[in-house]
Each structure stands twice: as C-alpha cells, then as structure tokens.
Amino acid sequence: MKHYLKSFICVCLLLPGAQCNYAQERIVANPMNLNYRFQMQDDNPARREAADPVCEYFKGKYYLFASKSGGYWSSEDLAEWKYIPCKTIATIEEYAPAILVMGDELYFMASGKPRIFKTSNPDRDEWEDINAKFKFQLKGNVDPAFFKDDDGKVYVYWGCSDKDPIIGVEVDPKDGFNVIGEAKILIEHHSQEYGWEEKGAANDQGQDGYNEGPCIIKHKGKYYLQYAAPGTQWRIYGDGVYVADNPLGPYVYDATSPFSFKPGGFVGGAGHGHTFKDRYGNYWHVASMTISVRHMFERRLGLFPVYLSGDGHIHAHTLWSDYPYEIPQQKADFARNDFSKRWNLLSYRKNTDASSSLSEYGPEKAVDERIETWWSAQTGNAGEWLQADLEKEMDVRAVQVNFADHDFVIRAPHPPFYYRYVIEASGDGKKWTVVADKSANGKDAVHDLIVLEKPVKARYLRITSAGEVPGKFSLSGFRIFGNGNGNGKAPEKVSGIRVQRNPDDPRRFFLSWNRQAAADGYVIHARLKGGGPPLSVMVYDNEYESGFFNRDSEYEFSVETFNENGRSKPVAAKARIPLRREAATVAGFSQK
C-alpha cells in the first residue's frame, strides 16, 4: 500500500510593469500537491497519510481515491485537484480503495467486508450501497481491484500478504457482483528469483515481502496484471507485472519488472499503484510514495507518465518525476518524451541560514534532497524564516515548498490547515523582491510547486512564515529549480565504472565509478541484456549496492552525472567483473 501532484501555481512577480498572464502549461512535480489528511490515531505523532491510490476518467473528470483520506479528489487536467469529503461511502476509511467505471455509474469497494457503492455523480456525496453479493474466495479480503474487459465481463482481483497469493475471479455486476465460477491463484511469491520482492530497505531481510495491490489493464490483446512489493515503508517499494492472454491467466512474469520504481531522489517509492488512461488515450500510473518517519504508513502519492513499448513492456517515467514536468493536454508519445521541463535543481546542499533551528533539525536538512529529514524552527510563530544561498546569481524558474508539520498536534477530524508564507529573492542578500505571496493562502497544500511566470535572477531565496502554525514552522524541502548561472557547465561523463555481481546471491550487484568533481549526483541505468526499459536509480555517492535484480537475468549498466547546470550523457559499463567467492566482502557484500 502507499506520491502527489505539485499543483501548478502561476505567480505574478511583483516588479514594476510586470504582467501576470496565466500560462497554459500544467507543470507539476511529485509528491502530488494534495491536502493530505492528518490521521486520527492518538498514540502516534500527528502525521499525514494517503496511499494505495486509484484514478479513473469519468464524465469529463478524473477521480482519485486513496486510503485513509476521508474523501477523494476530482480534476479536469491531472494538475489541479479538488477535494470532495465523503460520508455516504461507509467504508471510505478502509485501506486500498478500488473503483470501476461501468456505463453511467462509478463503483467503489475497499478492503475488508466486501461492500460496494455506486454513484452517477461523484461530484456530490450521494453514494448508494448496492448490497453486493460478492464474497472473497480462497484467501484474503484486502487490496481489491476491479477490471472490465472489452466484452463487458467484469473481474475482481485481490491480495496483500507475505505468504498468500494474488487472486482473481469473474463476477456478475447484474447479480450484485456475485462470483462466477472459482477464484484462481494468479501470482505467488518468488523473492528468491526476483530480488525486488524481498523484504528490507535494501531487499536484504531474507524473507518474502508483501505482494499486494493488484491492478490490471488490457493493451493490444494482452492482459497486464500489476502488483506491488515488498513493503510500503521502503523506498524500493515498486510495481511489477505479469502478462497473459486471458484475464484469469495463466500469467507469465515480465523480467523488466518492477516497471514502476523510484528508490532515489527527493522522495522515493512508486508502489501499490493504478494504471489508467487520460482523456487523450495516454497512460498514467498513480502510486504510493514513502516518508515513513513518524509512522510506517506516513505516505504520499505520485503521478507518473507510462508507455508500453513495441515489444510489449510497460514502463513508468519515475526518475525525474520529483523535478518539474508538464502534463500534456493532448496525445503524447511517452516512449520518446517524459515531458520533463529539464530545469535543474539549484539548491542541493547549498549554504542555508534560518531565524532559529532545533538542534537536530538544522537548516541544511531542507536542501539535502531527502523528504525524510527536515529543518524545524524553534517556534510556530509568524516571522520564522529559512534562507538558501545559491552561491551565484542564477535563473530561478520554480520553487517547491515541502512542509514537514514538525510537532503538530492536529488530528482528524480537523478543519484544513493553511500554511501562509512569503518567498523573496535577492541578488545581494540586502535588497529583496517578493516572488510568491501566500500570506492569505486558503489552500491546504503541503508540497506546493510554485512556477514563476518569468525567470528571476537571484542568488538568495528566503521563505518566511506569515501565520501561526500548530507546531513548528518546518520544511523537508526548500527546492529551487532553474538553469544555473548561464556560465556553468554540466559535469563531465563518469569513468572507471566497475560492476560486480555477488556470487553467493546473483540478485545483488555492487557498482562503483570514479567520482566526478563537478557532479551533484549520478543516475544508474540497468537494462536486461538485449533491451527493454531501464531500472533507474538516482544517487549522490560514487558507489551503489542493491539486491532488486532477477537471479537468472543478465543486465547491462550505464551511469550519467548531473548538477545544477545539466546532465552528461550516460556511459556504459564495458565489462562485468564477477566477484571471487573468497573476496565477496571486498565490494561491500557480506558472505553467507
């Protein structure tokens, strides 16, 4: 179970003669910029959560549902979302919602007791319990999913366990979704073969993870049954896929799995997702992303462009999805274009200052590119501020503000809380210009992407709280995007790539390369030997070990560099050097 749209906000620069013209592009960045609801538990620190999302296009709008959200969202463009509180769905607080578009109605079901609700107008909280006859068969009653085939037949799939399988069965919607025939086991656990299914933050606990959250689509006559593993609390949480000629199988594993995978970058995780088509026929994948600091289920949502390749593999563009990208309002070729704005991150590990800080929550935590860490002021008073020094004047195009809710005391049900703040820019740290004024903000937006209508040349950016907060004013990310200083250079290509495969566990690889002085970070690409979409990981060191590979597959690797001025071209590893069994610990592997 378990990303986020950064809502595009057109900001009028408060400069003499500036004009505020709303741009036509829908520019977003993960996590999705939603009003993530504070949870109800009294025995945990206050935290927000949304996970296990599903989304469908219905009657001219997109409807997005997620666990523990007390309602759902609608959107006309996948960028701006409107929250719809819901009380007429009695199971709205259950985990792992499922939705089905059938004719003129939208159907809803969640984990637990199989109650199904329907409505013809989801813009209004007027859902009806259909008194369904459906019952789960074999094992489990969690993480359900609907699927309607081209011939009108309807199926239900479910599964969430580190032991039990993913299961599916045909149902009859004309008879209260009563089961037709016997349920079938479709996906079982294979973590000894597919490393990404193994438990652990590095797939290293030696146990099967949770196979869960099924979703199914049909493309060119093939059925793609998707499932998540190994656990929502880890950044390596992703979605894999099996393929069949029939909705109830038999299914064959696609070795390019996981197709939705994001272990690196500012925010990680891309599992328990749902693949859907937009109004133009483009595929998208909405999935769970993790924070998991205050609680294992502290999660966000992510939205990723998806394509199916000519040879039938499915792939989600997750790598640069927490940087600004555009949501096209037309038919798009996601196989060739991920619609990234290619704005670079200018704020990574830059010098920071603040009005005040708690001892373990220094201002540097707001620019370390990890959502799991944050800066916190000592108070929640108006006037607390955080400042970043870009070291040189740069062209700033967008700022993503990620609030951390430190020491908050809010729990549901509670009225929405609105952060109010002002962002200023300066060339010298003395004369400041307001570039975003949210002092009267009336939107619960904790991952706000503010896109400037015109680039601003600035060395310093500062955010100042303009209102009291029920805790401490705090930021997990004060992320500044643009095009560098105009004179900087992209980093050189890497050299000396070394790839070693663990002889005791072929699912594990260790990669290293020569450090590139001008690089902020690196991107590792791994492909099956002979082709297929890549598994890509963003890292900030010059070595990386992972265990998410297939035991019996051969891989090819390449590495590229990036910094505030751009990206290098990937360099392919020329040779694979197997580790000798007696030297297995040299590269960081532990012998078994």
C-alpha positions in Angstrom: 0.0 0.0 0.0 1.2 3.6 -0.3 3.5 10.2 -4.4 1.4 14.0 -5.5 0.9 16.3 -7.8 2.6 19.5 -7.4 -0.1 21.9 -8.3 0.9 24.4 -10.9 0.5 27.9 -9.5 1.1 30.9 -11.7 2.9 33.6 -9.7 2.9 37.2 -10.7 6.3 38.8 -10.0 5.8 41.9 -8.0 8.1 44.1 -10.2 7.3 47.4 -11.8 5.3 46.8 -15.0 5.1 43.0 -14.6 2.1 41.4 -16.1 0.5 38.2 -14.7 -0.6 36.0 -17.6 -1.7 32.5 -16.6 0.5 30.0 -18.5 -1.1 27.2 -20.5 1.2 24.5 -19.3 0.2 22.2 -16.5 3.5 21.9 -14.6 3.8 19.6 -11.6 6.3 17.7 -9.5 6.0 14.8 -7.1 4.8 14.3 -4.5 1.3 15.3 -5.7 0.2 18.6 -4.1 -2.9 17.4 -2.3 -4.5 18.2 1.1 -3.1 15.1 2.7 -5.2 14.5 5.8 -3.9 14.2 9.3 -4.7 10.8 10.8 -6.9 10.0 13.8 -4.6 7.9 16.0 -3.8 9.3 19.4 -0.9 7.0 20.2 1.4 8.3 17.4 2.8 11.7 16.5 0.5 13.7 14.3 1.1 12.7 10.7 -0.5 12.9 7.2 -1.2 9.9 5.0 -2.6 9.0 1.7 -1.7 5.7 -0.2 -2.9 2.9 -2.4 -4.4 5.2 -5.0 -6.7 4.5 -7.8 -7.8 7.0 -10.5 -10.2 6.9 -13.5 -11.5 9.3 -16.1 -15.3 9.5 -15.8 -17.7 12.0 -17.3 -15.1 14.6 -18.2 -13.1 14.5 -15.0 -10.5 12.4 -13.2 -11.5 10.9 -9.8 -8.7 10.0 -7.4 -9.2 7.8 -4.3 -6.6 6.9 -1.7 -6.6 5.1 1.7 -7.4 7.0 4.9 -8.3 10.3 3.2 -11.9 10.8 4.3 -13.0 11.5 0.8 -11.5 11.8 -2.7 -10.4 14.3 -5.4 -11.6 15.4 -8.8 -9.6 17.1 -11.5 -10.1 18.3 -15.1 -6.4 18.2 -16.1 -4.5 16.0 -13.6 -2.8 19.0 -12.2 -5.3 20.9 -10.1 -7.3 18.8 -7.7 -10.5 19.5 -5.7 -11.1 17.6 -2.5 -14.6 16.0 -2.0 -15.3 14.9 1.6 -17.4 11.8 1.7 -19.6 10.2 4.3 -22.1 8.2 2.3 -19.5 5.5 1.5 -19.5 3.6 4.8 -16.1 2.1 4.0 -14.3 5.3 2.9 -11.8 4.9 5.8 -10.8 1.4 4.8 -7.4 0.8 3.1 -6.9 0.2 -0.6 -9.9 1.5 -2.5 -11.0 0.1 -5.9 -13.1 1.9 -8.4 -14.9 0.8 -11.6 -16.4 2.8 -14.4 -19.3 0.9 -15.8 -21.8 2.7 -18.1 -23.2 5.8 -16.4 -22.0 4.9 -12.9 -18.9 4.8 -10.8 -18.5 1.9 -8.4 -16.4 1.8 -5.2 -15.1 -1.0 -3.0 -12.3 -1.2 -0.3 -10.5 -3.8 1.8 -12.4 -5.7 4.5 -16.0 -6.6 4.3 -16.9 -6.5 0.5 -19.4 -3.7 0.4 -19.8 -2.0 -3.0 -21.2 1.5 -3.5 -22.2 3.4 -6.7 -23.0 6.8 -7.9 -23.8 8.5 -11.2 -22.4 11.9 -9.9 -19.2 11.6 -7.8 -19.0 15.4 -7.6 -21.7 15.0 -4.9 -21.5 12.9 -1.8 -24.5 10.8 -2.8 -23.3 7.2 -3.0 -25.6 4.2 -2.7 -24.8 0.8 -1.1 -25.8 -1.8 -3.8 -26.0 -4.7 -1.2 -23.4 -6.7 -3.2 -23.4 -10.4 -3.2 -19.6 -10.6 -3.8 -17.5 -12.6 -1.4 -13.8 -13.1 -1.4 -12.7 -16.7 -2.1 -9.6 -18.7 -1.2 -7.6 -16.4 1.0 -7.6 -12.7 1.9 -10.0 -9.8 1.8 -7.7 -6.9 1.2 -6.4 -4.7 -1.7 -9.2 -5.4 -4.2 -9.2 -4.2 -7.8 -11.9 -4.1 -10.5 -11.4 -4.8 -14.2 -14.0 -4.6 -17.0 -12.9 -6.3 -20.2 -13.8 -5.3 -23.8 -16.5 -7.9 -23.9 -18.3 -6.4 -20.9 -17.2 -9.2 -18.4 -16.1 -7.9 -15.0 -13.4 -9.3 -12.7 -12.2 -8.7 -9.1 -8.6 -9.2 -8.0 -7.2 -9.0 -4.5 -4.2 -9.9 -2.4 -2.0 -8.4 0.4 0.3 -10.8 2.1 3.9 -12.1 2.6 2.5 -15.6 2.2 -0.7 -15.6 0.3 -1.0 -15.1 -3.5 -2.7 -12.5 -5.7 -6.1 -14.0 -6.6 -8.8 -13.2 -9.3 -12.3 -14.2 -10.1 -15.1 -13.3 -12.6 -18.2 -11.6 -11.2 -21.6 -10.7 -12.5 -22.5 -7.0 -12.0 -26.1 -7.7 -13.0 -26.4 -10.0 -10.0 -24.8 -7.8 -7.3 -21.3 -8.7 -8.4 -21.9 -12.3 -7.4 -18.9 -14.6 -8.1 -19.0 -16.7 -11.4 -17.0 -19.9 -11.1 -14.0 -20.5 -8.9 -11.3 -17.9 -8.0 -7.8 -18.6 -9.3 -4.4 -18.1 -7.9 -2.6 -15.8 -10.3 0.7 -14.5 -8.7 2.7 -16.2 -6.0 5.8 -15.2 -4.2 9.2 -15.6 -5.9 11.6 -13.4 -3.9 14.4 -15.9 -4.3 14.2 -15.4 -8.1 13.1 -11.7 -8.2 15.1 -9.8 -5.6 12.8 -6.7 -5.6 10.2 -8.9 -3.8 12.4 -9.5 -0.8 11.8 -7.6 2.4 14.1 -4.8 3.6 15.2 -1.3 2.7 17.9 -2.9 0.5 16.0 -6.2 -0.2 18.2 -7.8 2.4 16.0 -9.5 5.1 15.9 -12.9 3.6 12.1 -13.2 3.6 9.3 -12.8 1.1 7.9 -9.2 1.1 4.3 -8.3 0.7 2.9 -9.0 -2.7 -0.2 -6.7 -2.8 -2.2 -4.0 -4.5 -3.1 -5.7 -7.9 -4.2 -3.6 -10.9 -4.9 -4.9 -14.4 -5.1 -3.2 -17.8 -5.5 -4.6 -21.3 -3.3 -3.5 -24.2 -3.3 -4.9 -27.7 -5.0 -8.1 -26.6 -2.7 -8.7 -23.7 -3.6 -8.5 -20.0 -1.1 -6.8 -17.7 -1.6 -7.8 -14.1 0.4 -5.5 -11.9 1.3 -6.0 -8.2 3.4 -4.2 -5.5 6.3 -5.5 -3.4 8.0 -5.7 -0.9 6.6 -3.2 1.6 5.2 0.3 1.6 7.6 1.7 4.2 10.7 1.3 2.0 11.9 3.4 -0.9 12.4 0.3 -3.0 8.6 -0.2 -3.0 7.5 -0.7 -6.6 5.1 -2.3 -9.0 5.9 -5.3 -11.2 3.8 -7.0 -13.8 2.8 -10.4 -15.2 1.3 -10.8 -18.7 -1.3 -13.2 -20.0 -3.7 -13.8 -23.0 -6.7 -14.1 -20.7 -7.8 -12.1 -17.6 -7.5 -15.1 -15.3 -4.2 -16.3 -16.8 -2.1 -18.2 -16.8 0.3 -15.3 -16.3 4.0 -15.0 -17.1 6.4 -12.7 -15.3 7.9 -9.8 -17.2 11.6 -9.8 -16.3 11.8 -6.0 -16.8 9.8 -5.7 -13.5 9.4 -3.6 -11.5 8.1 -1.2 -14.1 7.2 1.5 -11.6 10.3 2.0 -9.3 11.8 5.0 -7.6 14.3 4.3 -4.8 16.3 7.5 -5.2 15.8 11.3 -5.4 14.0 13.6 -3.0 11.1 11.3 -2.5 11.1 7.5 -3.1 8.7 4.7 -3.6 6.3 4.0 -6.5 4.3 1.0 -5.4 0.7 -0.1 -4.9 -0.3 1.9 -8.0 -3.0 2.1 -10.5 -2.6 2.5 -14.3 -5.3 4.4 -16.2 -5.9 6.3 -19.4 -6.4 10.0 -19.7 -8.9 11.7 -22.0 -6.4 11.6 -24.8 -5.5 8.0 -24.5 -2.2 8.5 -22.7 -1.4 6.0 -19.9 -0.6 7.2 -16.4 0.4 5.4 -13.1 -0.6 6.8 -9.7 1.2 5.2 -6.8 2.3 5.4 -3.2 5.4 7.2 -2.1 7.0 6.9 1.3 8.1 9.1 4.2 7.6 6.6 7.0 9.4 8.5 9.7 6.6 9.2 12.3 4.8 6.0 11.3 5.3 3.2 8.8 2.2 4.4 6.9 3.2 8.1 6.6 2.9 8.3 2.8 2.2 10.5 -0.2 1.1 10.0 -3.8 3.0 10.2 -7.0 1.8 10.5 -10.7 4.0 9.1 -13.5 3.7 9.1 -17.3 3.5 5.5 -18.7 4.1 3.9 -22.0 4.0 0.4 -23.5 6.9 -0.4 -25.8 6.6 -2.0 -29.2 7.7 -5.3 -27.7 5.0 -5.2 -25.1 6.9 -4.0 -21.9 5.3 -1.4 -19.7 7.3 1.4 -18.2 6.6 4.4 -15.8 8.8 7.5 -16.0 9.6 7.9 -12.3 13.3 9.0 -12.4 12.9 12.8 -12.8 9.3 13.0 -11.6 10.1 14.9 -8.4 11.5 17.6 -10.7 9.0 19.8 -12.6 7.4 18.2 -15.6 4.5 19.0 -17.8 1.2 17.2 -18.1 0.4 17.3 -21.8 -3.2 18.2 -22.8 -3.1 16.1 -26.0 -2.0 12.7 -27.2 1.7 12.3 -26.2 4.5 9.9 -27.1 5.8 9.0 -23.6 8.1 6.4 -25.1 10.2 9.3 -26.5 9.4 12.1 -24.2 8.9 12.2 -20.4 7.8 15.8 -20.6 10.4 16.9 -18.0 11.0 20.7 -18.1 14.7 19.9 -17.7 15.1 22.6 -15.1 18.0 21.8 -12.8 18.0 21.7 -9.0 19.9 24.7 -7.8 19.5 24.3 -4.1 21.2 20.9 -3.4 23.5 21.2 -0.3 23.8 25.0 -0.7 24.5 27.2 2.3 21.5 27.9 4.4 20.5 30.1 7.3 17.4 30.4 9.5 15.7 32.6 12.0 16.1 29.7 14.5 16.6 25.9 14.5 16.1 22.9 16.7 19.3 21.1 17.5 18.7 18.0 15.3 16.8 19.9 12.6 19.2 22.3 11.2 18.5 24.4 8.0 20.8 22.2 5.9 18.2 19.5 6.2 15.9 21.5 3.9 18.3 21.2 1.0 19.7 17.6 1.4 17.2 16.1 -1.1 15.6 13.7 1.4 12.0 14.1 2.3 12.6 12.0 5.4 14.7 14.8 7.0 13.7 18.4 7.7 14.5 21.8 9.1 12.5 23.0 12.0 12.3 26.4 13.6 12.1 26.6 17.3 8.6 28.1 17.2 5.5 28.2 15.1 5.4 32.0 15.2 4.9 34.2 12.2 8.3 35.6 11.2 10.3 32.4 11.3 12.3 32.1 8.1 14.7 29.9 6.1 17.2 31.2 3.5 19.2 29.4 0.8 22.4 30.9 -0.8 22.8 29.6 -4.4 26.4 31.0 -4.3 26.0 32.8 -7.6 23.1 34.6 -9.3 21.1 32.0 -11.2 17.9 31.9 -13.3 15.2 30.7 -10.9 12.1 29.3 -12.6 10.3 27.4 -9.8 10.3 26.7 -6.1 8.9 23.6 -4.5 7.9 24.1 -0.8 7.6 20.9 1.2 6.2 21.4 4.7 7.1 19.0 7.5 4.5 19.6 10.2 7.0 19.3 13.0 5.4 18.9 16.5 2.0 19.4 15.0 -1.0 18.5 17.3 -3.6 18.2 14.6 -5.6 15.0 14.2 -8.7 14.2 12.1 -11.4 15.3 12.1 -10.0 18.8 12.0 -10.6 21.7 9.7 -8.0 22.1 6.9 -4.8 23.9 8.0 -3.4 26.5 5.6 0.3 27.4 5.6 0.8 31.1 5.0 4.1 32.4 3.8 6.1 34.7 1.6 9.0 33.8 -0.7 11.5 36.6 -1.6 14.5 36.7 -3.9 17.7 38.8 -3.7 20.9 39.3 -5.7 22.9 40.5 -2.7 21.1 39.4 0.4 20.1 43.0 1.2 17.5 44.1 -1.3 14.6 41.7 -1.5 11.8 41.2 -4.0 8.6 39.2 -3.3 8.2 36.4 -5.9 5.4 34.5 -4.2 3.0 36.0 -1.7 0.9 33.2 0.1 0.2 35.3 3.2 -3.5 35.0 2.5 -3.3 31.4 1.3 -6.6 29.4 1.6 -5.4 26.0 0.3 -4.1 23.1 2.2 -1.1 22.5 0.0 2.0 20.9 1.7 4.0 20.1 -1.4 3.4 23.3 -3.4 5.3 23.8 -6.7 5.3 27.5 -7.4 6.2 28.1 -11.1 7.3 31.7 -11.7 5.8 33.3 -14.8 9.1 34.8 -15.7 12.6 33.6 -14.5 14.1 35.6 -11.7 17.9 36.2 -11.4 18.7 35.7 -7.8 21.4 34.4 -5.5 19.4 34.2 -2.3 15.9 32.9 -1.7 14.1 33.2 1.6 10.8 31.8 2.8 9.1 33.5 5.8 6.1 32.2 7.8 3.2 34.7 7.6 1.0 33.0 10.1 1.0 30.9 13.3 1.2 27.1 12.9 0.0 24.5 15.4 3.5 23.2 15.9 6.8 24.4 14.5 7.4 26.1 11.1 9.3 23.3 9.3 10.4 22.3 5.8 11.6 18.9 4.5 12.5 20.5 1.1 13.0 24.1 0.0 13.8 23.1 -3.5 14.8 25.7 -6.1 14.8 24.9 -9.8 16.2 26.8 -12.8 19.0 26.8 -15.4 22.1 27.5 -13.3 24.0 30.8 -13.7 24.3 30.6 -17.5 28.0 30.2 -17.4 28.3 27.0 -15.6 29.0 23.6 -17.2 27.3 20.3 -16.9 29.5 17.7 -15.3 31.9 15.5 -17.3 31.0 12.0 -18.0 31.9 9.4 -15.5 34.9 7.0 -15.9 36.1 3.8 -14.4 32.7 2.1 -14.0 33.0 -1.2 -12.2 30.2 -3.7 -11.9 30.3 -6.7 -9.6 27.7 -9.4 -9.1 27.6 -11.2 -5.8 28.5 -14.9 -6.4 26.5 -16.0 -3.3 23.4 -14.1 -4.3 23.2 -13.2 -8.0 20.3 -10.8 -7.3 22.8 -8.4 -5.7 25.1 -6.0 -7.7 27.7 -3.6 -6.5 28.6 -0.7 -8.8 31.3 2.0 -8.3 32.9 4.6 -10.5 35.4 7.5 -10.3 34.0 10.5 -8.5 33.2 13.4 -10.8 34.2 16.6 -9.0 31.5 18.8 -10.6 28.7 16.4 -10.2 25.9 16.8 -7.7 24.8 13.2 -8.2 24.6 10.3 -10.5 22.0 8.2 -12.3 22.4 4.4 -12.7 20.5 2.7 -15.5 20.2 -1.1 -15.6 18.6 -2.9 -18.6 18.1 -6.5 -19.4 20.8 -7.7 -21.7 19.3 -7.3 -25.2 17.0 -4.4 -24.4 13.8 -3.3 -22.6 13.0 -0.3 -20.4 15.5 0.6 -17.7 15.6 0.4 -14.0 17.0 3.8 -13.0 18.3 5.0 -9.6 19.4 8.5 -8.6 22.3 8.5 -6.0 24.7 11.1 -4.6 27.7 8.9 -4.0 30.0 7.2 -6.4 29.0 3.6 -5.4 25.8 1.7 -5.0 24.8 -1.7 -3.9 21.3 -3.2 -4.5 19.5 -6.5 -4.4 16.4 -5.9 -6.6 17.6 -7.8 -9.7 16.4 -11.1 -11.1 18.5 -14.1 -10.1 18.6 -15.5 -13.6 18.7 -12.4 -15.8 21.7 -10.7 -17.4 22.0 -6.9 -17.2 23.7 -4.0 -18.8 24.6 -0.9 -16.9 25.3 2.8 -17.6 25.9 5.8 -15.4 25.3 9.5 -16.1 26.1 12.6 -14.0 24.1 15.7 -13.2 24.4 19.1 -11.5 22.8 22.5 -11.4 23.8 23.2 -15.0 22.7 20.0 -16.7 23.3 16.3 -17.3 26.1 14.3 -19.0 25.5 11.6 -21.5 25.3 8.1 -20.0 28.5 6.0 -20.1 28.1 2.2 -20.5 30.0 -0.2 -18.3 32.3 -2.0 -20.7 32.9 -5.1 -18.6 31.3 -7.0 -15.8 33.8 -8.3 -13.2 32.4 -11.2 -11.1 33.5 -11.3 -7.5 35.6 -14.2 -6.4 33.8 -16.2 -3.7 36.6 -15.7 -1.3 36.7 -12.0 -1.9 32.9 -11.4 -1.5 33.2 -8.8 1.2 35.6 -6.6 -0.7 32.8 -4.7 -2.6 30.6 -4.4 0.4 28.8 -7.7 0.1 28.6 -9.8 3.2 29.3 -13.5 2.7 26.6 -16.0 3.6 
